[in-house]
Amino acid sequence: MSDSKHEPNRLELDPVASTSLRDESAAPPEKRAQRRADDPDIAAQLDRLISEVGGQVGSYDARLVRELMVAGLKLIPDGRDTGELKLMTAAVKELRYAYRVFGQYPDPHKVTIFGSARTPPSHPDYTVTVEFSRLMAARGWMVITGAGGGIMHAGHLGPGREASFGVAIRLPFETTANDVILGDEKLIHFRYFFTRKLMFLSQAEAVALLPGGFGTMDEAYEALTLIQTGKTSMIPVVMLEGEGGDYWQQWEQWTRSGLLAKHFISPEDVNLYHIAKTPADAADHIERFYRIYHSSRYVKDALVIRLKRPLRPEDVQRLETEFAVLIKQGGMVQRGPLEGETDHLALPRLVFQHTRHKFGLVRKLIDRINECDPAA
């Protein structure tokens, strides 16, 4: 555990330059009040409060906190009802607490496991989940599950309590966490699905999907959609099940006949997931994703792919030719950090102007990068 400032493994792919809304024309005019929440005098008072709790006034982080406080103050003249105020307040408090818990464990990579709460311990899906999560823990990873029964319990059983996070939801028919994570400091209870799902995906460097119902499909499609649209960082998504199962085979048949064949998804989108044959295959696929690739983000229109080791010049040229369709203009350049980057500055970068399309091909590009022999 660490309380110090630390570079996280997962970074926002396309961090916003400003949190201000670009267009508020659809909202009604703000009601007149004694003083506007964004009045300079109010801002000065907020800066004073930020300073008194240790914030560095004028820093980017302090400005973000001030914007959050101004947004809260604007709710008063807006006249929002109590239910809306309770939802927004609880959501912010849930997220703040969850980030604080995960922030104590910045170093280990984490894999989120989704699957049915109804899977019994005798089922093959349960067995492979225990094995897969055990393999990931043996490779130094921590596991995140929804903290309930079935696949969630199996996902905690493999790595054990020390290497597990529980992201629980309060439901009328699920009132407690499983016996592995119950009482642990890494068990977090959420009231809202949307805040819980944000933590599932924002804190994970990989997602593993086991067979399940509506909830599992919701989580699977949200993960795939966020990656497909570039709204989250690229991460490996693996699908696995017990011996003799055909859940993911049926799913892929429908994906290809019901979505791909009817042009609801693009051909490259099938690169966004991997149907694993065994738990070892799933673990190997995830580990291989991070062989050379480290992380990525945008700096304006430039896609910056951070690398654990530099590539050979001939491989950079080959990748530029193979993935030319992804390049808006110019070519691929291997270099150091760009102006404006503040994290992982020691890592080499592969940089190009991205079209912001075909993220399935970006996923394939990462596979090609990981197949390269690093430069001497």
C-alpha positions in Angstrom: 0.0 0.0 0.0 1.1 3.6 -0.6 -0.2 7.0 0.4 2.2 8.9 -1.9 1.5 10.5 -5.2 1.9 7.7 -7.8 1.6 7.3 -11.5 -1.4 5.0 -12.0 -1.4 2.1 -14.4 -4.7 3.2 -16.1 -4.9 6.7 -17.5 -7.7 8.5 -19.1 -7.3 8.0 -22.9 -8.5 11.4 -23.9 -8.2 13.8 -20.9 -10.3 16.9 -21.2 -8.6 20.3 -21.3 -11.5 21.9 -19.5 -14.5 20.6 -17.5 -16.7 23.4 -18.7 -19.6 22.4 -20.9 -19.1 23.6 -24.5 -22.7 24.4 -25.1 -25.3 25.0 -22.4 -27.9 26.5 -24.8 -30.4 23.6 -24.2 -30.6 24.5 -20.5 -33.0 27.2 -19.2 -31.4 30.5 -18.1 -30.0 30.4 -14.6 -32.3 32.1 -12.1 -31.3 35.4 -10.6 -29.8 35.0 -7.1 -28.2 37.3 -4.6 -24.9 36.4 -6.1 -23.9 34.0 -8.9 -22.0 30.9 -7.9 -19.2 31.8 -10.4 -18.9 35.4 -9.1 -15.2 36.3 -8.6 -15.8 37.0 -4.9 -17.3 33.6 -4.5 -14.3 32.1 -6.4 -11.9 33.8 -4.0 -13.7 32.4 -1.0 -13.6 28.9 -2.5 -9.9 29.3 -3.2 -9.4 30.2 0.4 -11.2 27.1 1.5 -9.2 25.0 -0.8 -6.0 26.5 0.5 -7.1 25.8 4.1 -7.4 22.1 3.4 -4.0 21.8 1.8 -4.8 22.6 -1.9 -2.4 24.6 -4.0 -4.4 27.5 -5.3 -3.9 28.1 -9.0 -2.9 24.5 -9.7 -4.9 22.6 -12.3 -6.2 20.1 -9.6 -7.3 23.0 -7.4 -9.2 24.6 -10.3 -11.0 21.3 -10.9 -12.0 21.1 -7.3 -13.3 24.7 -7.4 -15.3 23.9 -10.5 -16.9 21.0 -8.6 -17.8 23.3 -5.8 -19.2 25.9 -8.1 -21.3 23.3 -9.8 -22.7 22.3 -6.4 -23.5 25.9 -5.5 -25.3 26.4 -8.8 -27.8 23.7 -7.7 -29.3 26.1 -5.2 -30.6 28.7 -7.6 -31.4 25.9 -10.1 -34.0 24.7 -7.7 -33.2 21.0 -8.0 -35.5 18.8 -6.0 -34.3 16.7 -3.0 -34.2 13.4 -4.9 -31.9 14.9 -7.6 -29.7 16.5 -4.9 -29.4 13.2 -3.0 -28.5 11.3 -6.2 -25.7 13.7 -7.2 -24.4 14.0 -3.7 -24.3 10.2 -3.1 -22.7 9.6 -6.5 -19.8 12.0 -5.8 -19.3 10.6 -2.3 -19.3 7.0 -3.6 -16.8 7.8 -6.3 -14.5 9.8 -3.9 -14.5 6.9 -1.4 -13.9 4.2 -4.1 -11.0 6.1 -5.7 -9.5 6.5 -2.2 -9.7 2.8 -1.6 -8.2 1.8 -4.9 -5.6 4.5 -4.6 -4.0 2.6 -1.8 -3.0 -0.2 -4.2 -1.7 1.7 -7.3 1.0 -0.8 -8.4 -0.6 -4.1 -9.1 -2.4 -4.6 -12.4 -6.1 -5.5 -11.8 -8.5 -7.6 -13.8 -12.3 -7.3 -13.5 -14.2 -10.5 -13.6 -17.9 -10.4 -14.7 -20.3 -13.4 -14.6 -23.4 -14.9 -13.1 -24.2 -14.7 -9.4 -26.2 -17.9 -9.9 -23.4 -20.2 -10.9 -23.0 -23.0 -8.3 -19.6 -24.3 -7.0 -20.3 -27.6 -8.8 -20.5 -25.9 -12.3 -17.5 -26.0 -14.7 -17.7 -22.2 -15.1 -17.1 -21.8 -11.4 -14.1 -24.1 -11.6 -12.4 -22.3 -14.5 -13.0 -18.9 -12.7 -11.2 -20.1 -9.6 -8.3 -21.4 -11.8 -8.1 -18.2 -13.9 -8.2 -15.9 -11.0 -5.5 -18.0 -9.2 -3.3 -17.8 -12.3 -3.7 -14.0 -12.5 -2.8 -13.6 -8.8 0.3 -15.8 -9.3 1.4 -13.4 -12.0 1.1 -10.4 -9.6 -2.4 -9.2 -10.5 -5.3 -8.3 -8.3 -8.9 -9.3 -9.0 -12.0 -7.1 -8.9 -15.5 -8.7 -8.8 -19.0 -7.7 -7.7 -18.4 -9.4 -4.3 -21.4 -11.6 -4.5 -21.9 -15.3 -5.0 -21.4 -17.5 -8.1 -18.7 -16.3 -10.5 -17.9 -13.4 -8.2 -17.2 -15.7 -5.3 -15.1 -18.0 -7.5 -13.1 -14.9 -8.7 -12.2 -14.1 -5.1 -11.6 -17.7 -4.1 -8.7 -18.1 -6.6 -6.5 -15.2 -5.5 -7.8 -15.0 -1.9 -8.7 -12.0 0.2 -5.3 -10.2 0.0 -5.4 -9.9 -3.8 -9.2 -9.2 -4.1 -11.4 -6.1 -4.4 -15.1 -6.3 -3.9 -17.3 -3.8 -5.7 -20.8 -4.6 -4.3 -24.2 -3.2 -5.1 -27.0 -2.8 -2.6 -29.9 -4.9 -3.9 -33.1 -6.0 -2.1 -32.2 -9.7 -2.8 -28.4 -9.5 -2.3 -27.7 -8.1 1.1 -24.2 -9.3 1.9 -20.8 -10.0 0.3 -19.2 -13.4 -0.1 -17.2 -14.9 2.8 -13.8 -14.2 1.1 -14.1 -10.4 0.9 -16.6 -9.7 3.7 -15.2 -7.3 6.3 -12.1 -6.5 4.2 -11.1 -2.8 3.6 -11.1 -3.4 -0.1 -14.9 -4.1 -0.1 -16.9 -1.1 -1.3 -20.6 -0.9 -1.3 -22.4 1.2 -4.0 -25.9 2.4 -4.2 -25.9 3.1 -7.9 -25.0 0.8 -10.8 -23.4 3.6 -12.9 -20.9 4.6 -10.2 -20.1 0.9 -9.6 -19.6 0.2 -13.3 -17.3 3.2 -13.6 -15.0 1.7 -10.9 -15.1 -1.8 -12.5 -13.7 -0.4 -15.8 -11.6 2.6 -14.7 -9.5 0.6 -12.3 -8.9 -2.5 -14.4 -6.2 -3.2 -17.0 -8.2 -6.2 -18.3 -11.7 -7.7 -18.3 -12.6 -11.3 -18.0 -16.2 -12.4 -18.9 -17.8 -15.6 -17.8 -21.3 -16.8 -18.8 -24.1 -14.8 -17.1 -27.5 -13.1 -17.6 -28.7 -9.6 -18.3 -26.2 -8.0 -15.9 -23.2 -9.8 -17.4 -24.3 -8.9 -21.0 -24.8 -5.3 -19.9 -21.3 -5.2 -18.5 -19.8 -7.0 -21.5 -21.4 -4.6 -24.0 -20.5 -1.6 -22.0 -16.8 -2.6 -21.9 -16.8 -3.4 -25.6 -18.6 -0.2 -26.5 -16.3 2.1 -24.5 -13.3 0.5 -26.1 -14.9 0.5 -29.6 -15.7 4.2 -29.4 -12.4 5.3 -27.8 -14.0 6.5 -24.6 -11.7 4.4 -22.5 -8.2 3.1 -22.7 -7.5 0.0 -24.8 -7.5 -3.1 -22.6 -7.8 -6.8 -23.3 -11.2 -8.5 -23.0 -11.2 -12.2 -22.6 -14.2 -14.6 -22.6 -14.0 -18.0 -21.0 -16.2 -20.8 -19.7 -16.1 -24.3 -18.4 -15.3 -27.5 -20.3 -18.2 -28.5 -22.7 -19.8 -25.0 -22.7 -20.9 -23.2 -25.8 -22.1 -19.9 -24.3 -19.4 -17.7 -26.1 -19.6 -19.8 -29.3 -23.3 -19.0 -29.5 -22.6 -15.4 -28.6 -20.0 -15.0 -31.3 -22.2 -16.7 -33.9 -24.9 -14.1 -33.2 -22.4 -11.3 -33.1 -21.2 -12.2 -36.6 -24.6 -13.0 -38.1 -26.7 -10.5 -36.3 -24.3 -7.6 -35.9 -21.4 -7.9 -38.3 -23.3 -9.3 -41.3 -25.9 -6.6 -40.9 -23.2 -3.8 -40.6 -24.1 -2.9 -37.1 -20.4 -3.3 -36.2 -17.3 -3.0 -38.3 -15.1 -6.0 -39.3 -12.2 -4.8 -37.1 -14.5 -4.8 -34.0 -14.1 -8.5 -33.6 -10.4 -7.8 -32.6 -11.7 -6.2 -29.4 -12.3 -9.6 -27.6 -10.7 -13.0 -27.3 -12.6 -16.2 -26.7 -10.1 -18.2 -24.6 -9.8 -22.0 -24.8 -8.6 -22.4 -21.2 -7.9 -20.3 -18.1 -4.2 -20.4 -19.0 -5.0 -19.2 -22.5 -7.0 -16.3 -21.0 -4.2 -15.4 -18.6 -1.5 -15.6 -21.3 -3.6 -13.4 -23.7 -3.8 -10.7 -21.0 -0.1 -10.9 -20.1 0.9 -10.8 -23.8 -1.1 -7.6 -24.2 1.4 -5.9 -21.9 4.6 -7.5 -23.3 5.8 -4.2 -24.9 2.6 -2.0 -24.8 2.2 0.0 -21.6 -0.6 2.5 -22.0 -1.9 5.2 -24.4 -3.5 8.6 -24.4 -4.2 11.5 -26.7 -2.3 14.8 -26.8 -4.6 16.8 -29.0 -5.0 14.7 -32.2 -1.9 12.7 -31.6 -2.3 9.1 -30.3 0.6 8.5 -27.9 1.3 4.8 -27.3 3.7 4.3 -24.4 6.1 1.4 -24.7 7.9 -0.6 -22.1 10.9 -1.0 -24.5 11.8 0.8 -27.7 11.0 -0.7 -31.1 13.5 -1.2 -34.0 13.2 1.4 -36.7 12.3 -1.2 -39.3 9.4 -2.3 -37.2 8.1 1.2 -36.8 8.2 1.6 -40.6 6.4 -1.7 -41.1 3.7 -0.8 -38.6 3.2 2.6 -40.3 2.7 0.8 -43.6 0.3 -1.9 -42.3 -1.8 0.6 -40.3 -1.7 3.5 -42.7 -5.5 3.7 -42.6 -5.3 4.8 -38.9 -3.0 7.8 -39.7 -4.7 11.1 -40.4 -1.5 12.8 -41.7 2.2 12.3 -41.4 3.6 9.0 -40.2 4.5 7.0 -37.0 7.3 8.4 -35.0 9.1 6.8 -32.0 10.1 9.5 -29.6 10.0 10.7 -26.0 7.1 12.4 -24.2 5.2 15.2 -25.9 4.8 18.6 -24.4 1.9 18.5 -21.9 2.5 14.9 -20.7 3.2 14.6 -17.0 3.4 10.9 -16.3 5.5 7.9 -17.3 8.0 10.3 -18.8 10.9 7.7 -19.0 9.0 5.5 -21.4 9.5 5.6 -25.2 6.4 6.5 -27.3 5.0 5.6 -30.7 3.1 8.7 -31.9 0.9 9.4 -34.8 -2.0 11.6 -35.8 -5.0 9.3 -35.4 -8.2 9.5 -37.4 -10.2 8.7 -34.2 -11.8 5.8 -36.1 -11.4 2.1 -36.3 -10.4 1.4 -32.7 -10.6 -2.3 -33.5 -7.6 -1.8 -35.7 -5.8 0.1 -32.9 -6.3 -3.1 -30.9 -4.7 -5.1 -33.7 -1.9 -2.5 -33.8 -1.1 -3.2 -30.2 -1.0 -6.9 -30.9 1.5 -6.2 -33.7 3.6 -4.0 -31.4 3.7 -6.8 -28.8 4.9 -9.3 -31.5 8.0 -7.1 -32.2 11.4 -7.8 -30.9 12.5 -4.8 -28.8 15.4 -2.8 -29.9 18.8 -3.5 -28.3 
